[in-house]
Amino acid sequence: MQVLGDGAPAVRRDRPPGARSDGRSGVKERVTLFGASGTMGSQVFEELRRRAERYDLTLLLLPGDARVMRLARGLREAGIDTSRRAGIAEGRGVRVVWGDATDAATVREAVRGADWVLNTMAYISPQADYRPEVAWAVNDLAVGNVLAAICDEPDGARRIGYVHTGSVAQTGNRPATGRAGAPGTYVGRVGDPMNPSVYDEYALSKIAGERRVMESPLERWVSLRMSFIMPTDHADLMGLFDPIAFHMPLDTRMENVTDRDAGLAMANCLELRHERTFWRRAYNVGGGQGMRTTARAYLGAAYGLMGLDVGRCMEENWFGLRNFHLQYYDDSDVTERYLRYQRDDLASHAAALRASMAPGMKLLAWLCARLPAVRRLSERMVHDRFERLARGHANSPRRWYLTRNDARVRAFFGGYAAYEAIPAGGLSDSIDDDGPWTRFDHGYPEGVEDLARDDLRLAAAFRGGEWLGAVGGVGEEGALDEGADGEGLVGWHERCAWRCGSDHEFEARPSTVLRGGHWCPRCLGTWDGGRRAALEPFFAQAWYADHDPDELEPYPADGAEDVANADVAWRARGAR
């Protein structure tokens, strides 16, 4: 096999139509897809339907999910009646299991007979902010159900390929400029530390779910850490109306990916069953250079499609200064070389949005472009609507300042003085040029193929802890294990014991820690980043990028509870 300079192979895709990826020609493979009704999941469904001569599909769909109508055309073509949402429905090449992924028996039925399992389900923010218990059930518990169901299948852990979706939120805030004018950290790569933003239960639950995957006995798993998945349907984009948009600093760097490109990346994993170097790793999924932008420019483009000047629709001091996520990727080209999914750029995404705009929205954009009075009136109406949201919604940074929510103001701004220094008035149209940035050190010799015990001791010390030794049998994960030998080497997927700087002991594979960026699971949700950074040089690279070393006070453990069901309260308030 030809290998590219960064270690990603030049993958060939010359398998004849109708051939199974395991070599058994003429028999279709069976794919179970979770989360098919979501923005990305529906794109995976459509992509696999285009490959119907090679794959039969099983979908697990939630009976009360209105988004199932995204799949209506494909399900009708397969002969599936969506009006009866119970039990199991069989169609031509499609099988639907109606139920909930938090129910282990339902998941086992969905996975029964599968050759592949693709998991696009997620309970995302802002809903995860409002109902974190649901986020944990879907993003963590249900993942455990899926993994258990795979292992319960005959030879499942070895035979079945599993494609997981992680999130850019796992690595947290990556500022464009570091503290005191230091280089930014806005370019990241897989292996960087898990650094969930304070009170981001979505990020925490996604970290936990991915860790389950990395620690599972599966021989063929991959985690695709998705950037912001940009809808290509204008109505879907406008449906994201929520003050979580104000959590995002305006200088945030974003390497987004369209829903259709993300769906293609998921589907193309099925082409790589025998590409040994691809499996048992996490990958960043961004759109590449052509999808890089800033939060300020992104908002300007989105409202520009409607003929509006976003600078007159929003104000600078509605937006946070830190404690979010998103970044450019230093390694999305590695993912692209495997999966060949990067088709869209910012221009093609804008064209898709423009084409999908409702007729009334197209008319408004046409009028705003030609009649300044109409544009000014529209901008005033949008501004007033957003101002009510910014001042009144419990999940809005502006409201946190007005109500003296100390913990939130500290987390998202660094304190009241930092907030008050933000210029008042509309959004500036300044261009945020990319400045210098620094790459994080992962604390071990990254080019090595085999791990020496000293490599693990070095990595653990850089994380403020200790490597306590291997606890599993050599080569316990089977043929794909990169193995250990009798000469002081430790396998990437061998179970090991570790101790963190707070004296918590835990088990994790070297691949989980070194390649995945995971560390002590008990320290993650303490919201005590200042103390952790003082103990862990690895984590300190992320934390000190936008926190002073003397910011040692932990955040209250119950600080996320103030936004519980805030969306329901806001809708009720609007109805009065």
ABEGO torsion letter per residue (X at the ends): XBBBAAGBBBBBBABBBGBBAAGBBGBBBBBBBBGAABAAAAAAAAAAAAAAAABBBBBBBBAABAAAAAAAAAAAAAGBBAABBBEBBBBBGBBBBBEBAABAAAAAAAABGBABBBBABBBBOAAAAABAAAAAAAAAAAAAAAAAAAAABBGAAAABBBBBBBBAAAAEBBBABBBGGBBBAABBBBGBBBBBBBGBAAAAAAAAAAAAAAABABABBBBBBBBBBBBABAAAAAAABBAAAAABBAABBBBBBBAAAAAAAAAAAAAAAABAAABGBBBBBBAEAAABBBAAAAAAAAAAAAGBBAAAABBAAABBABGBBEBBBAAAAAAAAAAGABABBAAAAAAAAAAABBAAAAAAAAAAAABAAAAAAAAAAAAAAAAAAAAABAABAAAAAAAGBAAAAAAAAGEAAAAAABBBEBBBABBBBBBBBBBBBAGBBAABABBBAAAAAAAAAAAGBBBAEBABBBGAAEAABAEBBAAGBBBAABBBBBBBAAGBBBBBBAAAAAAAGBBBAAAAAAGBAAAAAAABAAAAAAAAAABBAABABBBBAAAAAAABGAAAAAAAAAAX
